[in-house]
Amino acid sequence: MSIELVGVIGGGTMGAGIAEVCAKAGSSVLILETKQEYADAAQARIEKSIARGVKAGKLDQAAADAALARVGVTLDMNDFADRDLVIEAAPEIEALKADIFSKLDAIVKREGILASNTSSIPLIKMANATQRPGQVVGIHFFNPVPVMPLVEVVVSLVTAEETVATVTEYVRDTLGKKAVRAGDRAGFIVNALLIPYLLSAVRMFESGYASAEDIDAAMKGGCGYPMGPLTLCDTVGLDIALAAAESMHQEFGEPHMSPPPLLRRMVDAGHLGRKTGQGFYSYK
């Protein structure tokens, strides 16, 4: 099947980014939000991002206007009945995601594909909440979605190869992203390697061994990374990093995947990084 009508659950940073790239690629996109104020914020995020693209010369005004015309926002999940593909970008809470998939399963047309943008929760948990587990797949984008070229296509033990082929073709040929196939285990490919590295940096800072600035400068200058680990934590969101670490530690039980106390306390304090103005660095 071809994918033309796309639904996105959640219009936050990731959801809005996913909606934007799909709309710019020519798909009709509908975003689901829970409140009108959140719906308005999602629309504003997309408009602001597309305007930046026009200002940077990456998009002409006609293409920008056409992309914006393809984006709609709704408060009613029933409006997703005709969607070819629905991508869930809700918070990293397993019970919440399972509930969303159960509801989508009863609404979206039978041939529709249900996908999750989860960064760490095993896909089978969501597939089992539906009567179409073969049509459930992971489509893990990276932040910022309009910029980052990679998408992990996550395949559970019961995902049909036809579903994988359809989604991979859409990601690669329509969205113009690099698609990599990942098995269904917590963290997939990128986070399974990245999160322990970030946690090690947090532990080093927590112990007082080195400052945040020196840790980041060392990894940029010594390893050639474009961004230091603590700056990356702030960019990803400390709550996202914590959720990924907890999911991976629960699955594998390895000490280096256990979140440091400082990370938990910062999340408790609402110091989530760039999106709140305060993380390992201040953005106010």
N, C-alpha and C positions, 0 to 999 in steps of 0.2 A: 504494500500500500504506500501511497505517497502521503507526506505530511504537509498540510496546508493550514489547518486550524489548530492553534496551540493554546493551551491553558496553562497558567502559572499560579500556583498556590502561594500567596504571600508576595507583597510588593516592597519588602525591605531592600537592603543593599544588594543581596544576591538575586532576589526575585525580580527587582526592577532591571538589573543588568541582564538577566536572562531574557526578559521580555524585550528589552531594547535590541539585543543582537538578533533575536528571531524576527522582530518587526523590520529591522534594517535589511534582513535577508529576504524579505518579501512575504513572510507568514502573517496571517491575521492572528492577533494575540489578545487574549482576555485574561486579566489578572483578577484573582479573588482576594478580597480583603474582608476583615471582620467588622470594621467601622468606617463610616464615611470619611472621617478625618485621616485614617490610614490610607484610604483609597486616594484621597486628594494628595497626600504626601508621596505616594507611589508615582502618580502622574507627574508631579512636580520634579521628582528625582530623574525620571526619564527625560523630561523636557530640558532640564539643566544639563544632563550628560550629553544629549544630542546637540544642544547649543554649543557646548565646549568643542564637540567634534567639528561643527561648522566653523567656529572661530579658529581652530587649528588647521583648517584647510583639508580635513580628512573626509568631509561630507559637504556637498553643495546644498543650498537652501531647498531646492526642489526635492531632493532625496530625503532631506530631513523632514520636510512637511509630509511627504508620502509615508515615511516610517511612523510618524506620530499619528497619522490618520488610521494606521492599522492597529493601534493599541486602544483597548477599552478596559474599563475597570468595573467590576460587579461585586455586590455583597451577597449574591445568591449562587451557591454551588450548582444549582439546577441548570444554570446557563451554560454549564460545561457539557451538556448532553451530546452536542455535535462535534466535540473536539477529537481530532485525530491523535493528539499527544497531549497529555497533561503532565507538567513537571512540578513536583512538590518542592517548595523551598521554605518550609516552615521551620521553627526552632528545633534544635537537636534534642528532641524529647521523644523517646521511642513510643510511648503510649499515645502521644499526640499524633505522630506520623501513622501509626497503625490505624487509628480512628479515622484519619483523613482518607486513607486508602480504602477502608471499608465503605465509607460513604461514596467515594468516587466510583467504586465498583458497581454500585447500585444506580449510578446516574449516567456515566459515560457510555456511549454506544459500545456494543460488544467487541467490535474490532479495534477499538481505541487502545492505545498503549499508555500505561501508567508508569511514570518515572519519578525517581527521587534524586534530589541534589544533595542528599546526605553526604557528609564528609567522613563518617566513621561508623554509623549504625549498620549492622549486617542487613543486606537487602532482603533476605529470606523472611525477616520479621515482618516486613511490609507486604511481601508477596503472599504470605500465609493469611493475611487479613482480607484477601480477595478470593473470588471464584475464578480468577484468570491469572494464576501465578506465572504462566508462560509468557504473559504480556506485561510483566513487571520487570523493569530494568533500572539500573542506576545511570544517571547522566550527571556526573560531578564536574561542575564548572569551577573555575578559580577566580578569586577576587583581585582586581576589578574585571568583571566578565567581559566588557567590551575590549579590553586590552590583552588579557591573558590568552595565549593561543591554544592551551591544552584543555581537553575534556577527557575524563576517565569514563569509559563505558563499562559499567559494573554488571557482571553476569552472575546470577545465582545458579544453584544446582538445577533449578527448574525453569530458567529463562529459555524460551524457544529461540533457536538460531535465526528464525525468520524475524523475530523481534530485534535481535542484535544487529542483523544486517540492515534493517530499515532505519534504526536509530543511528547506526554508524554512518550510513550514507547521508542522512540528514545533517549530522554534526559536521561531517567532512565536506560534502559537496554543496550543501545549502548554506550552512553557517560559516564555512571556511576555516574550521578549527582542526587542530591535530587531534585525532581520536586514538586513544590507547585502550586496549582491553584489559580489564582487571578482574581477578577472581573475587568472590564474595567473602572477604574476611575484613575485620575491623581495620580501618585505616587505608584499605585498598593498596595502591602503590605509593603515591606521593606522601600521604600522612603517615603511613607506616614507617617511612624513612625520615620524614621531616619532624614529626612531633617529638620523638626522643631527643633529637638535636636541640629543639627549642627548650625542652624541659631541662636539659643539661645547662643551657645558658642561664635559665632562671635560677637554677641551684647555685651556679657559680656567683651570680649577683647576690643571691640571698645570703650566701656564706660570707660576703664581704671580700672575697678574693680579688675581685676587680669591679670597676665601675661599669655602669651600663654603656657609657660612651666608649670605654676602652674595649669592652667585649665586642661591641659592634664594629669598632674600627679594626680590631684584630682580625675578625672573620672577613671583613671586606678587603683589607689590605693583604692578609696572609693567604686567603683562599680564593680571592677573586670574586666573592659573592657580591651581587649588586646591592644587597641590603643586609644589615646585621641582624642577628636572631631576635634581639629584643625589639628593634624597630619593626621587624616582621610580625612579632607577636601583637604589637599595637595595631598593625595594619589589618591583620586577620581578625583580631578581636580576642581578648583574653578569655571571654566566655566560650568562644568557639574552640580555642585551643584546649581549654579545660574539658569541655564536653568530649572532644576527640580523644584526649588522654584517658579520661575515665572509661570510655567505651573500649579502648585498646587494652587498658589494664584489666578490665573485667574479663575480656576474652582470653588474653594471653597470660596474665598474672605475673608479668616480668617486672622487677623492681624499677628498671629505668623508664618504664611507662607510667609509673605512679606520679600523679601531679604533686609538685612541691607545695608545702603549706602556704608559702607566699602567694602563689598563683591563686589558690582558693580564697585567701583573705582579700586580694585585690578585686576579685570578681564579686565577693560579698560586699565590698565597699563601693561597687559600681564603677571602679576604675578599669574600664574595658578597652582602653586604647583610643585610637583616633575618633571613633564614633561617639565617645562620651567626653572627649577633650582631655582625658587624663589616663595614662597607663604607665609604662616605664618612663615615658617622657610626657611633658605637658604640651597640649596643642591649643591652649586657650589664648 
